[in-house]
């Protein structure tokens, strides 16, 4: 499970900002917390903020880190640019400095602190610290690049000399030690790598969810027990869906394409022996006579239903496996009460017995409810005057130097919309005049 994530000099983040999933001393909803070796952990965190405040950039940073860890050893070659590295551009001194990412997680009782700094051209530093259950924190390796000389300093602890030599020799300047070590099946690194690969999932629901829906459809087709849970979830969501069916079918390649182009597409789709297949989804409704009527999920169902189907698969699997689910714009096209139910699934210890987590960005202020979320589960992304994002939870927020944190009895939604916590738009005269009536008066004059 995720304990914390830190990011620096990435997109709208200039100084280091941290999202912590460790529960504070707040006594609200204590029964929803997850117990771990590092203490009580939050199962849910919601990120709020104005448009362009940086809340999506935070989730993008997590995604960029995951993709680089998973792909650097197997899908990148010498000389390839490192994808996703985007420095804070409003400070000239930071434009050529590396982006920095650090994560702390607990995997099956073992605590890991792992991070790296990189530009598009090279990894500048990388480190890993490990604490076994009941033990002390030990640094397993560190690499540091001298940009002036191009020399890399290496430090390892607890590895065989031959493994150290192989890692130094085979880790490219644009690749990660963690990724290379996992490719070499070094057991000291496998747990953390597999957490990135199999237990950290990220999705953007603001985009059409075709790829995500295809993944959910495939799992619904292959796993009968999963299909039963999907059907129950769709029925209980009050979408008037009585059942769901998934078939396997080859994807359609337009007939009007030249034969050579069609053959090239088929070759790409079937490379590495992967089957050329899709999984069209049919939902079943009941007409006024009580007869079943089939609908195409993609062609007949609403955007909200399509997005709910798409995200329902990862939600069910995360709850079953204890994965960490990161979702941008969770509420997109869905009713607020339905979004609330998704959040409640992660807050219910009876449903979330494996320590799954949901981290999401949203504009849905109905979730800013003290009956649902604790103060340390509500995070604000706010823009400073220099354009950089500041990240803080309501529990840590202070209205002024002498003020206390928001009271747990106050209306979080109302005070947020009033701008008391930050993270809301600061309008200029054109919009302010609409509120005060000065605009109409100026027009009449």
N, C-alpha and C positions, 0 to 999 in steps of 0.2 A: 504493500500500500504506500501511497505517496505521503511523505512527511513534510517536505517543503520543496519549493522550486524558486531558484534565483536567476535573474537575467539582468544583463548590463550591456549598454552600448548596442542595442538591437532595436531597429525601427524607432518607435517613439520613446524607448527607454534609454536614458543617458546614464544616470547613476544607478547603482544596483538597487533593484526592488525585489521583494520576497513575498511569495504567496505561501503562508504557513498553514498546514492542515492539523497542526497540534492544537488541541483544545486548550483555551485559557481557563482561568479560575471561575469563569461564569458558571452559575449553577442551573441555567436554563436548559431544559430538555436533556438532562444528563443521561437518561436512559437510552438515547439514540447514539451515544458515542461508541467508538470501536476501541477496545483495549489492545495495546501492543507493547512490545519491549521498550518503546520510546515514550510510553505514556498514553493517555487518551487521545484518540485521533478523530477528526471530523469526517463523517461520511459524505457531507455535501458542502460545497462552497459556491455561492452565486456572485458573479462579477457584474457590477453596474457602472454606468458612466455615460456621459454624453457621446454623441456621434464624434468620431475621431479622437476620443479620449485615450485610447490605447487598450481597451479591454480585449478586443479581438487580437491585438498584437501579443498580448500575454499568452493566449491560447495557441497562437501561431508559433511562438517561441518554443512551447512544449512540443508541438508537432515537428518543428525543424530539428530539434534535438533528437527526437525519436527516430526520424527518418535517417539522419546522418549516422546514428549508432547502428541501425539495422542494415543500412546499405553500403557503408563506406568500404567494407572489405570485399564485398561480392559484386557490387554493381558499379564501382568506380575504378578508373584506370589512372595510371601515372599521367599527370598533366591536366586531368579534369578539374574544372572549377568546383569548389565545394558549394552545393546548392543552398540557397536560403539565407546566406550571410548578408545582412543588410544593416550597416552601421547607422547610428544616430547622425543625421546629416545637418542638423541646425547648429552644431558646434564644430568649427573647422578642426579643432584639435582631436576630435574623436573620429573623423571620417576615415582615417587610415589605421586606427586602432582595431584590434580584434573584437568581435562579439563574444560575450561570455555567458555560459550557461552552467548551472550547477543544480543537481537534484539530490535529495535524500529520500531513500525508500527503505521499507522493511519487507524482506522477502523470506517467508517461512522462518521467521525468528531472527534472521541476520540483517543487521543494519548496514546500509551502504551510503557513502557520500561520494558522488562522482561528478566531475565537471570537466569542461574543456573551454578553451578560447581559440577562435579561428577567424581568419579572413576568408575571402573566396579562393585565395591561392594556397593557404597552408594552415595547418594546426600550429598554434603558438605555444600552447601548453595543454596538459591533460593530467588528471590525477584521480586516484581511487583510494578511499579509506574504507575499512571494513571493521565491524564489531560483531563478533559471534555472540550468541546468547550468553549473557552473564559475564562477558569478557570486556576488554578495553579496546578503544578505537586504535587501529593500526593502519598506517599508510602502506598500501601494497605496491604502488608504483607512482612515479611522477616523471614527466618529460617536460622540458622547457627549451624553447627555441630562442637562440640569440639572433635577432633579425639582422644585425650588422654583419655577422660572420656566416650565418646559415648553419652554425653548429648546434646540435641538440644534446643537452645534458640529460642523462637517464639515471633513474634511481629505482631499484626494485627491492622488495623484501618478501621472503618466503617462497620465492620461485627457484626452480632448478636453474643452474648456470646455463645449461643448453637452451632452456626455454627463454631465458633473458636474451641470449644471443639471437635466437630466431626472431623474437619480437622486434628487436632493434633492427635486424636486417630486413624483415619483411613488412614492417609498418611504413607505409609511404608518408611523405610529407603532407599529403592531402587526405590521410586516413587516420583512423583511431586505433589505439592499442586495444581497447575493449573489443572492437569489432574483429580485429585480426586474431586476438586470443580466442574468441569464441569460434572462429572459423577453424582454428587449430585444435579445437576441443580441449583447451586447457580448463580443468574443472574449477579453478579458482575464480573464473570469470563467467561461467555458464549461467548461474542463477540470475545475475543482474542483467546480462544480455537478453535472456529469455523473458525477463519481466518487461523490458522495453518492447520486445517483439510480440509477445502474446498477452500481456496483461496491462498494457497502456494503449488505449484506443482513442483516436481523436476524429471528430467529424464536424462539418460545417453545414448546418441545416438551412442557411440562407441560400445555398446553391441547390439546384434541382437534385433530388436525392437518388438519381438513377443508379449510380454505382453502389451506394449503400443499400438501396432496395434490392438490387441484384444479389448482394451478399446475404441479406436476410432471406430472400426467396430460395437461394441455394440451400441454406441450412434447413429451411422449412421442408424442402423436397427430400433432403438426405436423411433427416432425423425425425422419426415419427413422434417421439415424445416431445420434441421441440415444436412440431406442428400443433400438437394438442394444446400446448401452453400458449402458442400464438393465437389460436382460435379463441381460447378463453379470454385472452387479453383484448382482442378485437371486439368480442361480444360485450365484454364488461365496460368497454370505452364508450358505449352508447352510439356506435356508428351505424346501427341497423345492419350489421354484417353478421350473418348466421354461420358462415363457414368460409374457409379459404382452401384453394387447391392450387398446386404448383406442378407444372409439367416441365419436362426437359425438351428443348427444341433448339435446332441450330439457328444462330443469328442470321438475320436477313442482310444479304449484300446486294445492293441495287443492281438489277439486271442491265441497266443502261451503261454501266461502267465497262470500259474496255477489258477484254479477257485478261490481258497481262496485269492490269491493275487489280482485278478480282483475285487472280492467282497470287499476287504479291500480298494482298490483304489476308488471304487464307493462310499463306505461309507464315506470316507474322503471328496470326492468332493461334496457330497450331505448333509454334516452335516449342522445343523442349517437351514434346509429346502431350501438350495440354489439349484437351478435347475442345472442339469448336462447338460450343453449346451455350444456350441461354435458359432462363427459367421464368417464363411468363406466368403471371399470377392472376388467378380468377377468384373474385369474391362472390359469395352467394347471398342474395337478399330474398325476401319472401314477399310475393305480391298480395293483393287484397283478397285473393281466393285461397291464400295459404300455400301457393305453389312456389318452388324455388326458382329464382331468376339469376342467371350468371352475369357478372359485370367484369370488364377488364380493369385491373387496378390502375394501369397507366393511362388508359383512354377514357374511362368512365368515372373513376372516383375523384374526389376533390383533392386539391393540393394538400390540405390538412390531413386527409386520410392517408395519402401517399407518404407524407413525412412521418406520420405516426407508425405506419407499417415499417418504414425503413428503420426508424430508431428503436422500435420495439424489440427487434432482434438483438442488437447490442445490449440493450437494457437487460433482457432476460439472461443473456450469456454472462454479462458482468456480475449479476446477482448470483449466478450459479458458480462462477469461478473466482470471485473476489477481485475482479479487474477494476482498473481506474478508467472511467469514461469521461472524456473531455469533449464538450459540445459547444460550438459557437451558435448563438441565437437559438437556444433551445425552444423558445415559444413560437418560432416561425410558422405561421398559418394554422396554429393549433389553438383551441379554446383555452383560456386561462385556467379553467378548472381541470382540464385534461393535463396541462403542463404541471399543475400542482400535484396531481396524482402520481405522475412520473417521479417527481422529487420525493414524495412521501414514501415511495417504494424503497428508496435508499435509506430513509430515516426509520423504517420499521425493522427492528431487530429480528422479528419473526420471518420477514422476507429476506433480510440482508444478514444472514448468519455467517458469511464468509468474508466480511469486511470490504465489500465493494464500495467504490467512491464515485460520486458524480460532481464534476466541476464544469460550470456552464456560465456563459455570458447571456445577458438578457436585458430587455427594456420593460419586462412585465413587472410592474410595481405591485401587483396583487400578491406576489411572492414575498414582498417585504412585510412580512407578518410575524409578529412575535409569537403567535401560536404555532408557527411552522419552523422558523429559523432562529438560531441564536445570533447574538451580535457578532461573534467571531466567525460566523458563516456568511456574513454579508460583507462583501468587499467593494470598494469604490476605486475606480480608475479616474484620476483627475489630472487635467493638464495644468502645468505650471506656466508662469509667464514666458519662460524660455522655450515652451513647446514640448517639454519633456513630461512623461507620464509619472505620476506619483501614485502608489498603490498602498491602500491601508484598509483595515477592517473597521467596522463600526465600534468594536470593542476597544480598538486602539485610538479611535478618533477623539480629538479634543477640539472644541469649537474655538477656544482661545487658550492662552498659556495658563490661565487660572481656572478654566472650566473643566468639569468632569466629563467622563464619557457619556454617550447617550443613555438615558435611563431605560431599563428593560421594560418599563410600563408604558413608554411613549409610543405614538404611532410612527413606526419607521417609514412607512410609505408617504404619509403626509409631510413629515419633516424633510424627507429626501426631495420631494417635489418642490418644497419651499426653498430648496438650496441650502439647507442648514448643514448638510454633510459634505457638500461639494459634489462634483461629478455630474452637474447639470449644465445645460447651455447658458452662456452669458450673452443675452441678445443685444444687438445694436439698435440705433434709433428707429429704423424701419419697423422692426417688430415691437419695440417698446411703445411706439406711437399707437399701434393697434390696440394696446391695452389701455392706455391713458386717454385715447380719443384725440390726442394732439394731431394725429395724421389727418383726420377728417377736417379739423379746423384749418390746418395749413392748406388743404386742397380747396376749401371754400374761399379762403383769402385769395 
